[in-house]
Each structure stands twice: as C-alpha cells, then as structure tokens.
C-alpha cells in the first residue's frame, strides 16, 4: 500500500475510534468559554477538506472554500463516522496513478476581505496536508473531550513526526 494512503487510513482509523468512544452529548458540546466549536463541527471541517479532494469543483481543481456548515454530521456522531468511512473507502480504492497528477488548489487567504489564491499541487501532497490537518484538529477535539469529562487515549492527536521522534526514529519524507 502507498505510504501516503496508509498514513491517511491510520489517521482516519484513529479518528473513527475516537468518535465512536464519545457520548452523543460530548460530540455535540461547545464548551464555552474555552471552545467555540463542538467536536462534531471540527469533524465536519476536517471532512470538508477530504470532500473537496474527493469531489473537485472542476477536473484537477480543488476549492477548499466550499464548506458544508450545519450538516447532521455536526450533531449526529454516527453520521460523522459514516462519512469518515466513506473517505476511508475512497482512499483504499484510489487509483494510485492519480496521486502525482497536477492539481490547482484554491482558497481564501485574507481574514479582512475576500481574496483567493491558487497554488499548484498534487493529490499526494494534498492528502499529506489533509491528514496533517486531521491530526491537528484531533488534538483540539481531544482537548474538548477532556474538558467535558470524556476519557481520551494518551497521545491522541500526536503528529507523525512527533511520534517518530518519541520512538527515537527519523521521520520518513512525504513523497
């Protein structure tokens, strides 16, 4: 199996296990004042990136600004798990020859006005990004879960390079 696909599937599996272990209330809570978003909202945000990759706006053009706010998956953890499984299945069935095909990535870059930028990339690079983004949000989600009294596995949301460092290894390059 391709290392990028394998790493992405590992991250998705970790997320699925985490979400499955949450109570419905913990999944939906936005515990102010420390957190403005629920675990379900973070999950929807993560899935938006994967959905942009799975369903580009035009062939070879990925728009990360397309968001699906207010979906049931923000409130219903089983819907979140289902969508994570869809992404996992897509990755496992992905034609590996598409990993290095050029992509154009679009996204807003300013918080003060609408300003979008386009960058050249590839599916393999964007899968590395999406997996890293998932890990970053998983760490935030774990913090929310702990804050609301949910038990969380140690090391949840640890980046692959940090995990390698902790194991005393050098990280492998993302190719």
Contact map, one row per residue, 1 for C-alpha under 8 A:
1110110000000000000000000000000000000000000000000000000000000000000000000000000000000000000000000000000000000000000000000000000000000000000000000000000000000000000000000000000
1111110000000000000000000000000000000000000000000000000000000000000000000000000000000000000000010000000000000000000000000000000000000000000000000000000000000000000000000000000
1111111000000000000000000000000000000000000000000000000000000000000000000000000000000000000000000000000000000000000000000000000000000000000000000000000000000000000000000000000
0111111100000000000000000000000000000000000000000000000000000000000000000000000000000000000000000000000000000000000000000001001100000000000000000000000000000000000000000000011
1111111110000000000000000000000000000000000000000000000000000000000000000000000000000000001100000000000000000000000000000000001000000000000000000000000000000000000000000000000
1111111111000000000000000000000000000000000000000000000000000000000000000000000000000000000000000000000000000000000000000000000000000000000000000000000000000000000000000000000
0011111111100000000000000000000000000000000000000000000000000000000000000000000000000000000000000000000000000000000000000000000000100000000000000000000000000000000000000000000
0001111111110000000000000000000000000000000000000000000000000000000000000000000000000000000000000000000000000000000000000000001100100000000000000000000000000000000000000000000
0000111111111000000000000000000000000000000000000000000000000000000000000000000000000001001000000000000000000000000000000000000000000000000000000000000000000000000000000000000
0000011111111100000000000000000000000000000000000000000000000000000000000000000000000000000000000000000000000000000000000000000000000000000000000000000000000000000000000000000
0000001111111110000000000000000000000000000000000000000000000000000000000000000000000000000000000000000000000000000000000000000000100110000000000000000000000000000000000000000
0000000111111111000000000000000000000000000000000000000000000000000000000000000000010001000000000000000000000000000000000000000000000000000000000000000000000000000000000000000
0000000011111111100000000000000000000000000000000000000000000000000000000000000000000000000000000000000000000000000000000000000000000000000000000000000000000000000000000000000
0000000001111111110000000000000000000000000000000000000000000000000000000000000000000000000000000000000000000000000000000000000000000000000000000000000000010000000000000000000
0000000000111111111000000000000000000000000000000000000000000000000000000000000000000000000000000000000000000000000000000000000000000000010000000000000000000000000000000000000
0000000000011111111100000000000000000000000000000000000000000000000000000000000010011000000000000000000000000000000000000000000000000000000000000000000000000000000000000000000
0000000000001111111110000000000000000000000000000000000000000000000000000000000000000000000000000000000000000000000000000000000000000000000000000000000000000000000000000000000
0000000000000111111111000000000000000000000000000000000000000000000000000000000000000000000000000000000000000000000000000000000000000000000000000000000100000000000000000000000
0000000000000011111111000010000000000000000000000000000000000000000000000000100010000000000000000000000000000000000000000000000000000000000000000000000000000000000000000000000
0000000000000001111111000000000000000000000000000000000000000000000000000000110010000000000000000000000000000000000000000000000000000000000000000000000000000000000000000000000
0000000000000000111111100000000000000000000000000000000000000000000000000000000000000000000000000000000000000000000000000000000000000000000000000000000000000000000000000000000
0000000000000000011111110110000000000000000000000000000000000000000000000000000000000000000000000000000000000000000000000000000000000000000000001000010000000000000000000000000
0000000000000000000011111110000000000000000000000000000000000000000000000000000000000000000000000000000000000000000000000000000000000000000000000000010000000000000000000000000
0000000000000000000001111111000000000000000000000000000000000000000000000001100000000000000000000000000000000000000000000000000000000000000000000000000000000000000000000000000
0000000000000000000000111111100000000000000000000000000000000000000000000000000000000000000000000000000000000000000000000000000000000000000000000000000000000000000000000000000
0000000000000000000001111111100000000010000000000000000000000000000000000000000000000000000000000000000000000000000000000000000000000000000000001001010000000000000000000000000
0000000000000000001001111111100000000111000000000000000000000000000000000011100000000000000000000000000000000000000000000000000000000000000000001000000000000000000000000000000
0000000000000000000000011111110000000111000000000000000000000000000000000111000000000000000000000000000000000000000000000000000000000000000000000000000000000000000000000000000
0000000000000000000000001111111000001110000000000000000000000000000000000000000000000000000000000000000000000000000000000000000000000000000000000000000000000000000000000000000
0000000000000000000000000001111100111110000000000000000000000000000000000000000000000000000000000000000000000000000000000000000000000000000000000000000000000000000000000000000
0000000000000000000000000000111111111100000000000000000000000000000000000000000000000000000000000000000000000000000000000000000000000000000000010011000000000000000000000000000
0000000000000000000000000000011111110000000000000000000000000000000000000000000000000000000000000000000000000000000000000000000000000000000000000000000000000000000000000000000
0000000000000000000000000000001111110000000000000000000000000000000000000000000000000000000000000000000000000000000000000000000000000000000000000000000000000000000000000000000
0000000000000000000000000000001111110000000000000000000000000000000000000000000000000000000000000000000000000000000000000000000000000000000000000000000000000000000000000000000
0000000000000000000000000000011111111100000000000000000000000000000000000000000000000000000000000000000000000000000000000000000000000000000000010000000000000000000000000000000
0000000000000000000000000000011111111100000000000000000000000000000000000000000000000000000000000000000000000000000000000000000000000000000000000000000000000000000000000000000
0000000000000000000000000000111000111110110000000000000000000000000000000000000000000000000000000000000000000000000000000000000000000000000000000000000000000000000000000000000
0000000000000000000000000011111000111111110000000000000000000000000000000100000000000000000000000000000000000000000000000000000000000000000010010000000000000000000000000000000
0000000000000000000000000111110000001111111000000000000000000000000000000100000000000000000000000000000000000000000000000000000000000000000010011000000000000000000000000000000
0000000000000000000000000011000000000111111100000000000000000000000000001111100100000000000000000000000000000000000000000000000000000000000000000000000000000000000000000000000
0000000000000000000000000000000000001111111110000000000000000000000000001110000000000000000000000000000000000000000000000000000000000000000000000000000000000000000000000000000
0000000000000000000000000000000000001111111111000000000000000000000000000100000000000000000000000000000000000000000000000000000000000000100010000000000000000000000000000000000
0000000000000000000000000000000000000011111111100000000000000000000000001100000100000000000000000000000000000000000000000000000000000000100000000000000000000000000000000000000
0000000000000000000000000000000000000001111111110000000000000000000110101100000100000000000000000000000000000000000000000000000000000000000000000000000000000000000000000000000
0000000000000000000000000000000000000000111111111000000000000000001000000000000000000000000000000000000000000000000000000000000000000000000000000000000000000000000000000000000
0000000000000000000000000000000000000000011111111100000000000000000000000000000000000000000000000000000000000000000000000000000001001100100000000000000000000000000000000000000
0000000000000000000000000000000000000000001111111110000000000000000000000000000000110000000000000000000000000000000000000000000000000000000000000000000000000000000000000000000
0000000000000000000000000000000000000000000111111111000000000001011100000000000000000000000000000000000000000000000000000000000000000000000000000000000000000000000000000000000
0000000000000000000000000000000000000000000011111111100000000001000000000000000000000000000000000000000000000000000000000000000001000000000000000000000000000000000000000000000
0000000000000000000000000000000000000000000001111111110000000000000000000000000000000010000000000000000000000000000000000000000001000000000000000000000000000000000000000000000
0000000000000000000000000000000000000000000000111111111100000000000000000000000000000010000000000000000000000000000000000000000000000000000000000000000000000000000000000000000
0000000000000000000000000000000000000000000000011111111110000111010000000000000000000000000000000000000000000000000000000000000000000000000000000000000000000000000000000000000
0000000000000000000000000000000000000000000000001111111100000100000000000000000000000000000000000000000000000000000000000010010000000000000000000000000000000000000000000000000
0000000000000000000000000000000000000000000000000111111100000000000000000000000000000010010000000000000000000000000000000000000000000000000000000000000000000000000000000000000
0000000000000000000000000000000000000000000000000011111110000000000000000000000000000000000000000000000000000000000000000000000000000000000000000000000000000000000000000000000
0000000000000000000000000000000000000000000000000011111111111110000000000000000000000000000000000000000000000000000000000000000000000000000000000000000000000000000000000000000
0000000000000000000000000000000000000000000000000001001111101110000000000000000000000000000000000000000000000000000000000000000000000000000000000000000000000000000000000000000
0000000000000000000000000000000000000000000000000000000111111100000000000000000000000000000000000000000000000000000000000000000000000000000000000000000000000000000000000000000
0000000000000000000000000000000000000000000000000000000111111000000000000000000000000000000000000000000000000000000000000000000000000000000000000000000000000000000000000000000
0000000000000000000000000000000000000000000000000000000101111100000000000000000000000000000000000000011100000000000000000000000000000000000000000000000000000000000000000000000
0000000000000000000000000000000000000000000000000000000111111110000000000000000000000000000000000000001111000000000000000000000000000000000000000000000000000000000000000000000
0000000000000000000000000000000000000000000000000001100111011111000000000000000000000000000000000000001111000000000000000000000000000000000000000000000000000000000000000000000
0000000000000000000000000000000000000000000000000001000110001111110000000000000000000000000000000000000011100000000000000000000000000000000000000000000000000000000000000000000
0000000000000000000000000000000000000000000000011001000000000111111000000000000000000000000000000000000011100000000000000000000000000000000000000000000000000000000000000000000
0000000000000000000000000000000000000000000000000000000000000011111000000000000000000000000000000000000001110000000000000000000000000000000000000000000000000000000000000000000
0000000000000000000000000000000000000000000000010001000000000011111100000000000000000000000000000000000000000000000000000000000000000000000000000000000000000000000000000000000
0000000000000000000000000000000000000000000010010000000000000001111110000000000000000000000000000000000000000000000000000000000000000000000000000000000000000000000000000000000
0000000000000000000000000000000000000000000100010000000000000000011111100000000000000000000000000000000000000000000000000000000000000000000000000000000000000000000000000000000
0000000000000000000000000000000000000000000100000000000000000000001111100000000000000000000000000000000000000000000000000000000000000000000000000000000000000000000000000000000
0000000000000000000000000000000000000000000000000000000000000000000111110100000000000000000000000000000000000000000000000000000000000000000000000000000000000000000000000000000
0000000000000000000000000000000000000000000100000000000000000000000111111110000000000000000000000000000000000000000000000000000000000000000000000000000000000000000000000000000
0000000000000000000000000000000000000000000000000000000000000000000001111111001000000000000000000000000000000000000000000000000000000000000000000000000000000000000000000000000
0000000000000000000000000000000000000001101100000000000000000000000000111111111100000000000000000000000000000000000000000000000000000000000000000000000000000000000000000000000
0000000000000000000000000001000000000111111100000000000000000000000001111111100100000000000000000000000000000000000000000000000000000000000000000000000000000000000000000000000
0000000000000000000000000011000000000001100000000000000000000000000000111111100000000000000000000000000000000000000000000000000000000000000000000000000000000000000000000000000
0000000000000000000000010011000000000001000000000000000000000000000000011111111100000000000000000000000000000000000000000000000000000000000000000000000000000000000000000000000
0000000000000000001100010010000000000001000000000000000000000000000000001111111110000000000000000000000000000000000000000000000000000000000000000000000000000000000000000000000
0000000000000000000100000000000000000000000000000000000000000000000000001001111111000000000000000000000000000000000000000000000000000000000000000000000000000000000000000000000
0000000000000000000000000000000000000000000000000000000000000000000000011001111111100000000000000000000000000000000000000000000000000000000000000000000000000000000000000000000
0000000000000000000000000000000000000001001100000000000000000000000000001101111111110000000000000000000000000000000000000000000000000000000000000000000000000000000000000000000
0000000000000001001100000000000000000000000000000000000000000000000000000000111111111000000000000000000000000000000000000000000000000000000000000000000000000000000000000000000
0000000000000000000000000000000000000000000000000000000000000000000000000000011111111100000000000000000000000000000000000000000000000000000000000000000000000000000000000000000
0000000000000000000000000000000000000000000000100000000000000000000000000000001111111110000000000000000000000000000000000000000000000000000000000000000000000000000000000000000
0000000000010001000000000000000000000000000000100000000000000000000000000000000111111111000000000000000000000000000000000000000000000000000000000000000000000000000000000000000
0000000000000001000000000000000000000000000000000000000000000000000000000000000011111111100000000000000000000000000000000000000000000000000000000000000000000000000000000000000
0000000000000000000000000000000000000000000000000000000000000000000000000000000001111111110000000000000000000000000000000000000000000000000000000000000000000000000000000000000
0000000000000000000000000000000000000000000000000110010000000000000000000000000000111111111000000000000000000000000000000000000000000000000000000000000000000000000000000000000
0000000010010000000000000000000000000000000000000000000000000000000000000000000000011111111100000000000000000000000000000000000000000000000000000000000000000000000000000000000
0000000000000000000000000000000000000000000000000000000000000000000000000000000000001111111110000000000000000000000000000000000000000000000000000000000000000000000000000000000
0000000000000000000000000000000000000000000000000000010000000000000000000000000000000111111111000000000000000000000000000000000000000000000000000000000000000000000000000000000
0000100010000000000000000000000000000000000000000000000000000000000000000000000000000011111111000000000000000000000000000000000000000000000000000000000000000000000000000000000
0000100000000000000000000000000000000000000000000000000000000000000000000000000000000001111111000000000000000000000000000000000000000000000000000000000000000000000000000000000
0000000000000000000000000000000000000000000000000000000000000000000000000000000000000000111111100000000000000000000000000000000000000000000000000000000000000000000000000000000
0000000000000000000000000000000000000000000000000000000000000000000000000000000000000000011111110100000000000000000000000000000000000000000000000000000000000000000000000000000
0000000000000000000000000000000000000000000000000000000000000000000000000000000000000000000011111110000000000000000000000000000000000000000000000000000000000000000000000000000
0100000000000000000000000000000000000000000000000000000000000000000000000000000000000000000001111110000000000000000000000000000000000000000000000000000000000000000000000000000
0000000000000000000000000000000000000000000000000000000000000000000000000000000000000000000000111111100000000000000000000000000000000000000000000000000000000000000000000000000
0000000000000000000000000000000000000000000000000000000000000000000000000000000000000000000001111111100000000000000000000010000000000000000000000000000000000000000000000000000
0000000000000000000000000000000000000000000000000000000000000000000000000000000000000000000000111111100000000000000000000111000000000000000000000000000000000000000000000000000
0000000000000000000000000000000000000000000000000000000000000000000000000000000000000000000000001111110000000000000000000111000000000000000000000000000000000000000000000000000
0000000000000000000000000000000000000000000000000000000000000000000000000000000000000000000000001111111000000000000000000110000000000000000000000000000000000000000000000000000
0000000000000000000000000000000000000000000000000000000000010000000000000000000000000000000000000001111100000000000000011110000000000000000000000000000000000000000000000000000
0000000000000000000000000000000000000000000000000000000000011100000000000000000000000000000000000000111110000000000000011110000000000000000000000000000000000000000000000000000
0000000000000000000000000000000000000000000000000000000000011100000000000000000000000000000000000000011111000000000001111100000000000000000000000000000000000000000000000000000
0000000000000000000000000000000000000000000000000000000000001111000000000000000000000000000000000000001111100000000001111000000000000000000000000000000000000000000000000000000
0000000000000000000000000000000000000000000000000000000000001111100000000000000000000000000000000000000111110000000111100000000000000000000000000000000000000000000000000000000
0000000000000000000000000000000000000000000000000000000000000011100000000000000000000000000000000000000011111000000111000000000000000000000000000000000000000000000000000000000
0000000000000000000000000000000000000000000000000000000000000000100000000000000000000000000000000000000001111100011110000000000000000000000000000000000000000000000000000000000
0000000000000000000000000000000000000000000000000000000000000000000000000000000000000000000000000000000000111110011110000000000000000000000000000000000000000000000000000000000
0000000000000000000000000000000000000000000000000000000000000000000000000000000000000000000000000000000000011111111100000000000000000000000000000000000000000000000000000000000
0000000000000000000000000000000000000000000000000000000000000000000000000000000000000000000000000000000000001111110000000000000000000000000000000000000000000000000000000000000
0000000000000000000000000000000000000000000000000000000000000000000000000000000000000000000000000000000000000111110000000000000000000000000000000000000000000000000000000000000
0000000000000000000000000000000000000000000000000000000000000000000000000000000000000000000000000000000000000111111000000000000000000000000000000000000000000000000000000000000
0000000000000000000000000000000000000000000000000000000000000000000000000000000000000000000000000000000000011111111100000000000000000000000000000000000000000000000000000000000
0000000000000000000000000000000000000000000000000000000000000000000000000000000000000000000000000000000000011100111110000000000000000000000000000000000000000000000000000000000
0000000000000000000000000000000000000000000000000000000000000000000000000000000000000000000000000000000001111100011111000000000000000000000000000000000000000000000000000000000
0000000000000000000000000000000000000000000000000000000000000000000000000000000000000000000000000000000001111000001111100000000000000000000000000000000000000000000000000000000
0000000000000000000000000000000000000000000000000000000000000000000000000000000000000000000000000000000111100000000111110000000000000000000000000000000000000000000000000000000
0000000000000000000000000000000000000000000000000000000000000000000000000000000000000000000000000000000111000000000011111000000000000000000000000000000000000000000000000000000
0000000000000000000000000000000000000000000000000000000000000000000000000000000000000000000000000000011110000000000001111100000000000000000000000000000000000000000000000000000
0000000000000000000000000000000000000000000000000000000000000000000000000000000000000000000000000000011110000000000000111110110000000000000000000000000000000000000000000000000
0000000000000000000000000000000000000000000000000000000000000000000000000000000000000000000000000011111100000000000000011111110000000000000000000000000000000000000000000000000
0000000000000000000000000000000000000000000000000000100000000000000000000000000000000000000000000111111000000000000000001111111000000000000000000000000000000000000000000000000
0001000000000000000000000000000000000000000000000000000000000000000000000000000000000000000000000011000000000000000000000111111100000000000000000000000000000000000000000000001
0000000000000000000000000000000000000000000000000000000000000000000000000000000000000000000000000000000000000000000000001111111110000000000000000000000000000000000000000000011
0000000000000000000000000000000000000000000000000000100000000000000000000000000000000000000000000000000000000000000000001111111111000000000000000000000000000000000000000000000
0001100100000000000000000000000000000000000000000000000000000000000000000000000000000000000000000000000000000000000000000011111111100000000000000000000000000000000000000000000
0001000100000000000000000000000000000000000000000000000000000000000000000000000000000000000000000000000000000000000000000001111111110000000000000000000000000000000000000000010
0000000000000000000000000000000000000000000000000000000000000000000000000000000000000000000000000000000000000000000000000000111111111000000000000000000000000000000000000000000
0000000000000000000000000000000000000000000001001100000000000000000000000000000000000000000000000000000000000000000000000000011111111100000000000000000000000000000000000000000
0000001100100000000000000000000000000000000000000000000000000000000000000000000000000000000000000000000000000000000000000000001111111110000000000000000000000000000000000000000
0000000000000000000000000000000000000000000000000000000000000000000000000000000000000000000000000000000000000000000000000000000111111111000000000000000000000010000000000000000
0000000000000000000000000000000000000000000001000000000000000000000000000000000000000000000000000000000000000000000000000000000011111111100000000000000000000000000000000000000
0000000000100000000000000000000000000000000001000000000000000000000000000000000000000000000000000000000000000000000000000000000001111111110000000000000000000000000000000000000
0000000000100000000000000000000000000000000000000000000000000000000000000000000000000000000000000000000000000000000000000000000000111111111000000000000000001110000000000000000
0000000000000000000000000000000000000000000000000000000000000000000000000000000000000000000000000000000000000000000000000000000000011111111100000000000000001110000000000000000
0000000000000000000000000000000000000000011001000000000000000000000000000000000000000000000000000000000000000000000000000000000000001111111110000000000000001000000000000000000
0000000000000010000000000000000000000000000000000000000000000000000000000000000000000000000000000000000000000000000000000000000000000111111111000000000000011000000000000000000
0000000000000000000000000000000000000000000000000000000000000000000000000000000000000000000000000000000000000000000000000000000000000011111111100000000000011100000000000000000
0000000000000000000000000000000000000000000000000000000000000000000000000000000000000000000000000000000000000000000000000000000000000001111111110000000000001000000000000000000
0000000000000000000000000000000000000110010000000000000000000000000000000000000000000000000000000000000000000000000000000000000000000000111111111000000000000000000000000000000
0000000000000000000000000000000000000000000000000000000000000000000000000000000000000000000000000000000000000000000000000000000000000000011111111100000100011000000000000000000
0000000000000000000000000000000000000000000000000000000000000000000000000000000000000000000000000000000000000000000000000000000000000000001111111110000000000000000000000000000
0000000000000000000000000000001000100110000000000000000000000000000000000000000000000000000000000000000000000000000000000000000000000000000111111111000000000000000000000000000
0000000000000000000001000110000000000010000000000000000000000000000000000000000000000000000000000000000000000000000000000000000000000000000011111111111100000000000000000000000
0000000000000000000000000000000000000000000000000000000000000000000000000000000000000000000000000000000000000000000000000000000000000000000001111111111100000000000000000000000
0000000000000000000000000000001000000000000000000000000000000000000000000000000000000000000000000000000000000000000000000000000000000000000000111111110000000000000000000000000
0000000000000000000000000100001000000000000000000000000000000000000000000000000000000000000000000000000000000000000000000000000000000000000000011111110000000000000000000000000
0000000000000000000000000000000000000000000000000000000000000000000000000000000000000000000000000000000000000000000000000000000000000000000000001111111000000000000000000000000
0000000000000000000001100100000000000000000000000000000000000000000000000000000000000000000000000000000000000000000000000000000000000000000000001111111100000000000000000000000
0000000000000000000000000000000000000000000000000000000000000000000000000000000000000000000000000000000000000000000000000000000000000000000000001100111110000000000000000000000
0000000000000000010000000000000000000000000000000000000000000000000000000000000000000000000000000000000000000000000000000000000000000000000001001100011111010000000000000000000
0000000000000000000000000000000000000000000000000000000000000000000000000000000000000000000000000000000000000000000000000000000000000000000000000000001111110000000000000000000
0000000000000000000000000000000000000000000000000000000000000000000000000000000000000000000000000000000000000000000000000000000000000000000000000000000111110000000000000000000
0000000000000000000000000000000000000000000000000000000000000000000000000000000000000000000000000000000000000000000000000000000000000000000000000000000011111100000000000000000
0000000000000100000000000000000000000000000000000000000000000000000000000000000000000000000000000000000000000000000000000000000000000000011001000000000111111100000000000000000
0000000000000000000000000000000000000000000000000000000000000000000000000000000000000000000000000000000000000000000000000000000000000011111101000000000000111110000000000000000
0000000000000000000000000000000000000000000000000000000000000000000000000000000000000000000000000000000000000000000000000000000000000011001000000000000000111111011000000000000
0000000000000000000000000000000000000000000000000000000000000000000000000000000000000000000000000000000000000000000000000000000000010011000000000000000000001111111000000000000
0000000000000000000000000000000000000000000000000000000000000000000000000000000000000000000000000000000000000000000000000000000000000000000000000000000000000111111100000010000
0000000000000000000000000000000000000000000000000000000000000000000000000000000000000000000000000000000000000000000000000000000000000000000000000000000000000011111110000110000
0000000000000000000000000000000000000000000000000000000000000000000000000000000000000000000000000000000000000000000000000000000000000000000000000000000000000111111111000000000
0000000000000000000000000000000000000000000000000000000000000000000000000000000000000000000000000000000000000000000000000000000000000000000000000000000000000111111111100000000
0000000000000000000000000000000000000000000000000000000000000000000000000000000000000000000000000000000000000000000000000000000000000000000000000000000000000001111111111110000
0000000000000000000000000000000000000000000000000000000000000000000000000000000000000000000000000000000000000000000000000000000000000000000000000000000000000000111111111110000
0000000000000000000000000000000000000000000000000000000000000000000000000000000000000000000000000000000000000000000000000000000000000000000000000000000000000000011111111000000
0000000000000000000000000000000000000000000000000000000000000000000000000000000000000000000000000000000000000000000000000000000000000000000000000000000000000000001111111000000
0000000000000000000000000000000000000000000000000000000000000000000000000000000000000000000000000000000000000000000000000000000000000000000000000000000000000000000111111100000
0000000000000000000000000000000000000000000000000000000000000000000000000000000000000000000000000000000000000000000000000000000000000000000000000000000000000000000111111110000
0000000000000000000000000000000000000000000000000000000000000000000000000000000000000000000000000000000000000000000000000000000000000000000000000000000000000000100110011111000
0000000000000000000000000000000000000000000000000000000000000000000000000000000000000000000000000000000000000000000000000000000000000000000000000000000000000001100110001111100
0000000000000000000000000000000000000000000000000000000000000000000000000000000000000000000000000000000000000000000000000000000000000000000000000000000000000000000000000111110
0000000000000000000000000000000000000000000000000000000000000000000000000000000000000000000000000000000000000000000000000000000000000000000000000000000000000000000000000011111
0001000000000000000000000000000000000000000000000000000000000000000000000000000000000000000000000000000000000000000000000000100100000000000000000000000000000000000000000001111
0001000000000000000000000000000000000000000000000000000000000000000000000000000000000000000000000000000000000000000000000001100000000000000000000000000000000000000000000000111
